[in-house]
Amino acid sequence: MNDLDAFELHTVHNWITASEEERGAIVRGNQERVRKGVAHWNEWISGLSRWVCDNKAAVCIYFNDSEWVGNTNFKGFQFDQGVSFCRARFVADEAGRGNVDFSGSTFDGQYLSFTNATFFGDVSFESATLSNCLTNFVGAVFHGGAIFNYSEFNRPLSFRSATFKGNEALFEEVNLEGVFVNFDGAEFSGSVTRFRGLSFQGVSFSHAIFSGNVVLKDVRFHGSCDLQNADFRKVLSFIDCTFEQVPDFNFVTFKQPPHLATMLIPWLPKGPNGVPNTEAYRKLKQMAKDVGDYEHELSYFAHELHSKLTLESTSNAHKLGIVMYRVLSCFGQSLVRPLAWALIIFGVTAVIQWAALVERPSLSDIKENWQLECKLEKDGVDPLTAIARERLNAALIILPADRMEQVRISRCLYGDEGYKPFWLSVMNDLHSLLSAACLFLFGLGVRNRFKMK
């Protein structure tokens, strides 16, 4: 152990077989190289990398259980091999200085571990590059600010059970393309936590606690966003955020739900696992209601109903009702559809009635070509008008009708006895039912429209 610069001391095998005293010596040797500055370190690490390539060895640069007092500068340092800072402590000196600067550093080994490390001052990984590097801060404690702005990761990143006690935790313009990030059980105690201008392939905040304000701005969620049992104790803001899967806010605790107007959430009946998104949309509907966003409340209510069509537990009768509700009024969101369907039903039943009646054999007391004029000229109603009026009476059954007018219409169309065929009575009843539904849905649409305003 006399030559601490010997590359073979840094093999994983040597570390595993070394005594506690030997491990301590290796760590102190690595700390001394850091203190000699970036040029000395980068020259040494280049030599280690060449040795690794020639000997096909598995190495790791160990800083386990190390203690760093005062400001520590890793700015621009090159780490071409795996690095371990497990249980490392970065403490303040007598002057209160204890910041750690990894800005601009490059990590290109297989992994970087800060498991259970403690940072008593601010720590910065701004513009650091962590390529091909599994990175974890599992159980790490940040007493000061934690800044990861403009850093780059392309392998999974974990802050599971980490604690952010500093004034701010910043993740702005971080390159996370294709990376899954894990914040499960993390605790953010600072006044501000901000994620801006980044893309998550997948992210989990399950059981995370946010004591301060949380801002997510211009964030794209390409994959899942797990928020199960997360606790947001102050303001949570999603500003111009885009989701490619439906976020599930069930079992999430809010002081106040976020406004959904600034979140672009897709319509997907089922999640990637094939499970219908009914519960997720129901929660989104409730969140919109809680903040008075009636437009989104109505929209997510529509998505909730639509997703029920994919549930095996939904009965066929219920599914039929959902389909009709959608077709006739777009789930109460449209004013045009109910009126359009009312007019279509009016026209179709009128055409059916006309086509059927012109085929009737002439009655003895009807003048020639009854469809061109009524039996009694004094009635003053021609057959086309009579059909239109009968359709109107069926469509507006809720309004009072002139009894004598109905008699004149029956005489015009069916002769002195005014006998209506059974099929026509059935069609009139069906017309009345469907028209009443359309009018109700139109009224519902008017109510919804005014409520949204």
Number of C-alpha atoms within 10 A of each C-alpha: 10 6 9 15 15 10 16 18 20 23 16 17 14 14 19 10 10 14 11 11 8 15 22 17 15 24 20 18 16 19 16 12 17 18 13 10 15 18 13 13 19 18 11 15 19 15 12 20 18 11 14 18 11 9 10 9 15 15 23 22 23 25 24 22 17 18 17 18 16 18 18 19 16 20 20 18 22 22 21 20 22 21 23 20 22 23 19 20 21 24 22 18 12 9 7 13 16 22 22 24 20 21 23 19 21 22 24 19 22 19 19 24 23 22 24 21 25 23 26 24 22 22 25 22 24 24 22 24 22 24 18 15 23 20 26 23 24 24 21 25 24 25 20 21 22 25 21 22 23 20 23 20 24 18 20 18 22 23 23 24 21 25 24 24 21 23 18 22 26 19 22 21 20 22 20 20 16 16 18 20 23 22 23 24 21 25 23 25 21 21 16 20 23 15 21 20 18 21 23 22 18 20 22 21 22 21 22 24 21 24 19 19 19 22 17 20 20 20 21 20 21 17 20 20 23 20 22 19 18 24 20 21 16 17 17 20 20 21 19 16 22 19 18 17 19 23 22 19 22 17 14 17 17 17 11 15 21 18 18 22 15 15 18 16 18 13 17 17 21 17 15 12 6 9 13 21 25 23 16 18 28 21 21 26 24 17 22 23 16 15 14 13 18 18 20 20 24 19 19 24 21 21 23 23 21 23 21 21 20 17 16 9 9 11 12 11 9 14 17 12 12 20 16 13 20 18 13 24 23 20 22 25 21 19 20 13 20 27 18 14 18 20 14 12 20 20 14 12 19 19 14 12 18 17 11 11 15 12 8 10 7 13 13 8 11 19 15 13 11 21 17 11 18 26 26 17 11 8 14 14 21 19 21 17 13 21 21 19 17 19 22 17 19 23 25 17 17 10 8 8 12 8 8 9 15 16 14 22 24 20 22 28 26 20 21 16 9 15 11 12 9 9 10 14 12 11 16 20 15 16 24 22 15 20 24 18 17 25 17 14 24 23 15 18 22 16 13 18 16 8 11 14 7
